[in-house]
Amino acid sequence: VGPLGVVLAGVAAVLLPRPVPSLVTADSTVTVLDYHAHTAASHDGRPGWRVEDLAAWHAAQGFEASYVTDHNVIFDRAVDAPIRLLPGVEWSVYAQHIVALGAVAPIDRRVYNRDTRALLGLFAELHRQGALGLASLPEYWANHWDDLDAFVAAGVDGFEIVNCAPKAIGFPASLRARVLQLAAQHDLLVVGASDNHGWGKVTCVWNLSSPSAHGFAANHVIARPIALAQGDWEPWTAAYTQPWLMLRSLSWSERSSWITWILVILIYRAVPRRAGDARGIGILARSLQVFKVRRPQS
């Protein structure tokens, strides 16, 4: 029964809903906000991932509102429950994604897709529409790092400094510090982005947005340490650094629990089967002999 319990516990861990962290604030003057998230309307969104699913995903983690920023598809629906979903879009232009926040209008992306100079003209167009334009990660880091001053001169309203997408989570802390310095110098918004596409269960970042403030002071980014720590490692190391960083962040009792379960599973797998035992995982297969249906001897 013991080994069977291990199997059932493993199946339950995979299939049953798991608790997720939820940010709670006692400050009624701020809004827990996400600036960048997707539905199935994006080409890389999870099939069937509706705005209702996105709202529920955010609500479970303490968000009170979220912009919906699908790739080149404007969101303008009215959704107020379980949280408010706000209008936006993520425009794909020349080697850069620009997160447009607010009631935006369609654009001809070909105009802004020729080169960097053409791309920079998008910020003026967004301002003409009454929207904000944020430079998204990882594109400005990967493709336009030497153009950030030009972004500022052209009217960018802010930068993402944390993005939960796997390709962006490796943004180095030293470069994040440089963006923060640039944003503070020019009073620009800095934000964190879940960049949810319907695949992950939890976010790595929240925002405390203050409607009474402006620019750099208008938003406070709350990021999980495990997301920030990966920026000090090469992206290809995430397969082993993320488990290590997770274990390092746990208490000693939590670490002991994890290590104990890992050892139990390894022991079950390591003990060899007896001759004639069915295929299985070592001692576990042998222990389950009691559950076999035995045919009567003729």
Secondary structure by P-SEA (a helix, b strand, c coil): caaaaaaaaaaaaaccbbbbbbbbbcccccccccccccccccccccccccaaaaaaaaaaacccbbbbbcccccccccccccbbbbbbbbbbcccbbbbbcccccccccccccccaaaaaaaaaaaaaacbbbbbbccccccccccaaaaaaaaccccccccccccccccccaaaaaaaaaaaaaabbbbbcccccccccccccccccccccccccccbbbbbcaaaaaaccccccccccaaaaaaaaaccaaaaaaaaaaaaaaaaaaccccccccccccaaaaaaacccccccccc
